[in-house]
Amino acid sequence: MWDARAYRDYDSERELGTRNIKVALRRLRKFARAGAHEEFALDDTIRATAGNAGYLDIRMRAERRNNIKVLMLLDVGGTMDDHIARTEELFSAARTEFKNMEFFYFHNCVYDYVWKNNQRRHAERFPTQDILRKYPPDTKLIFVGDATMSPYEILQPGGSVEYSNDEPGATWLRRCTEAFPRFVWLNPEPEGLWQYRQSVALIRDLMDQHMYPLTIDGLERAMRLLSK
């Protein structure tokens, strides 16, 4: 039966408990010289002026832009209630560090739709297939969830605890990772517990072992993989 507890949205304004989360996420950011927009290049202007007998030689350069695109899919409700504080820290840091970031919610496993407002998740749904088509394949995909559920929820049609889904969650997870080849799954559960949960093993296999703990070390490893 569907869990009737009210899921609440993660707060992106939450004050971070540690600056290190933002530092770890920052490893993913890449800046590219792109576009016709220009900005004043102070260092280059100083060097050019010094080499021009003191006559001002103004230099411009293409504006630096953060060209990283991030899609974050966050598990909410149920066992994730135990990890709200840490997930909110991550969510807040990500909203700060990634200017081109979009997010959606799911519960336990991704199926054929996701949502952005937990209070209206049954009225305002976004088809997952539309999400896969909307964003370019170089988008970095970040799942956040404890991967703790019945294996039935992953492997079988109708496995969702909220409604009768036509296709299993495993099918939708494969579609997600095929659409966005750079992907990771961040798990707030201690890594030492993963071996005791069959659903975690299933999700890890579907993620090609790209599952990392939601710790500073885990974030750094995940960002290194995404930046390759």
N, C-alpha and C positions, 0 to 999 in steps of 0.2 A: 504494500500500500504506500501511497505517496506520503512523504513526511510533511506534515502541515505546518511545521514551524516556519516562522517568517524569516527569510534570509535577508540580511541587511547588506547594502552596498559597502564595498571597501572604501575607506576614507583616504583620498589622495592628499589631503591637507594635514594628515597626522604628522606630528613632529618626529623626526627620526631619532631613534635611540642611539644610533652610531653613524658617524660620517663614513665609516669604512664601506657600508653598503653602496653609497654613491660612488666611492672611489672604484669599487669592483665593477660596477656597471659601466663606468666611464671608459673601461678598457675596450668596450665595443665601439665607441664613437670613432668615426672616421670623418675627416674633413676633406673635401675635394674642392679644387679650384674649378669652378664651373659657372657658366652663364656670363652674360654681358655686364652684370652689375659690377661696379668697381668700388674699391675703398682705398683710402690714403695709406701708402706703405711708408711708415715713418722711418724704420731702419734703413730701407733701401734709399730713401730720399737723403738721409744723413750721409750715407756712404757716397752716393752720387754727387752730392754737393761738395763734399770734402775733396773728391777727385776732380772737381771742376773749378779749382782755384777759389772756392768759397762762394761761387755764384750758385744761386738756388736752382736745383735741378729736381723738380717734383716728380716722384715716381708713384704710379698707381698699380694696383693688382686686382685680379678677379676676387670678388667677395668670397670669403670662406663660408661654406654651408655644411651643416650637419646632414649628410646624405643617407644616414642609416634609417631604414624604415622598420619598425617593430610592431608586431601583432602579438598581444598578450591575451591568452585565454585562461581565465581564473576559475578554479573550482570554488564553489561557495555553498555553505550550509552543511548540515550533518556533522561528520567528523572534522571538517575544516573549521568548525567553531572553536576547536582547541588551538588553532593556529592563527587567529585573527590578528593579533598584535604584530607578529612577524610578517604576515602577508601584507598588512597595511604599511609597514615600514618599506617593504620592497616596492609596493605599488606607488607610494609617495615618491620614492627615489627615482623610479622609472619614469614617472610623469615629469620629473624635473630634468633628468638627463637626456631623455629621448624626445625631441621636439616633434618627430614624425611617428608618434605612437598611437595605435588604436587598441581598444580592449573590448572584450566581451566576457560574459559569465557563462558557466555551465555547471551542472551538478553531477559529480562523480565521474562521468565519462561524456565525451562530446558525441552528440547524436546529430539529427538533421536540422536542429536550430539552436541558436544561442540568444542571449539577451544582454541588455545594458543596464536595466533598472530592475532590481530584484523585487521591488514592490509591484511591478507591472509585468512580471516575466511571462504570465499567461496571456496577456493582451498585446504586448509589444515584443514580437519575436523577429529574429533575423535568420533567414534560412542559411545554414552553414554552406551550402553549395554556392550561394551568392557571395559569401565572404571569400571563398576560395577563388572565385572568378574576379573579384573586385581588385584585389591587391596583387602587385607584380611578384614574380617568383623569387626576386632577390630580397623580399621581406624576411626579416628574422622572426621566426615563430617561437614564442616562449609559452609553454604550458606551466601552470602553477597549480599543484594539487597533491594530496597525500596518496593518491592512487589506491585508497583503501575502500573496498567495496566487495560485493559478491562477484566471483568470476563470471557468473551468469549475466551480469550487467554489461560486461565487455564482449562476451562471445555470442550472445543469443539475440535474435529479434525479440522485441517485447521486453528486453531486459531493464529498461529504464524504470526507476521507481516513481517517476512522475506521470508517464503516459506510455501508450503502447507504440514503441518505435518499430518501423518496418524493417530496418536494417541494423545489424549489431554495431555496437560502439567501435569494435575493432576495425570495421570497414571504414568508418568515418575518420578514425585516427590515421589509417593508412592514406586516405585521400588528403588529409591535412599535410602529412609529411611529404607526400609526392608533389603537392602544389608548392610547398616551401621547403626546399632541400636543406636549408640551414635552420635547424630546430633543436630545442632542448626541452627537457621537463625538469622543473625545480620542485623538489619534494621537501616540505617542512618537517616530515617525520625523521627522527634520527636514522642515519644510514645503517646502523647496527641492527635495526628492527626490520629492514626490508626483506631479509631472507626468510622471515617467518610469515610473510603475507603473500599468498598465491597471486592476488590481484596485482601486487607491485611487480612481481616477476613477469606477469603477462604484459603489463604496460611497458616495462623496461625492454622486453623483446620487441614490442611494436615500435618503440622509440630507438631501435638499433643501439640500445644500451646508453643512449644520450640522456640519462637521468642523473641529476646532481642534487646533493642536499642543499637546503636553503641555509647555508652558512657562508661566511666570507670566502673560505677556501673553495667551497662548492660553486659560488658565484664566479669566482675568478676562473675556475676551470671551464665553466659553461661559457663565459664570455670569450675565452680563448678559442673554444671550438666554433662559436658563432662568427668570429672575426676571420676565420681562415678563408 
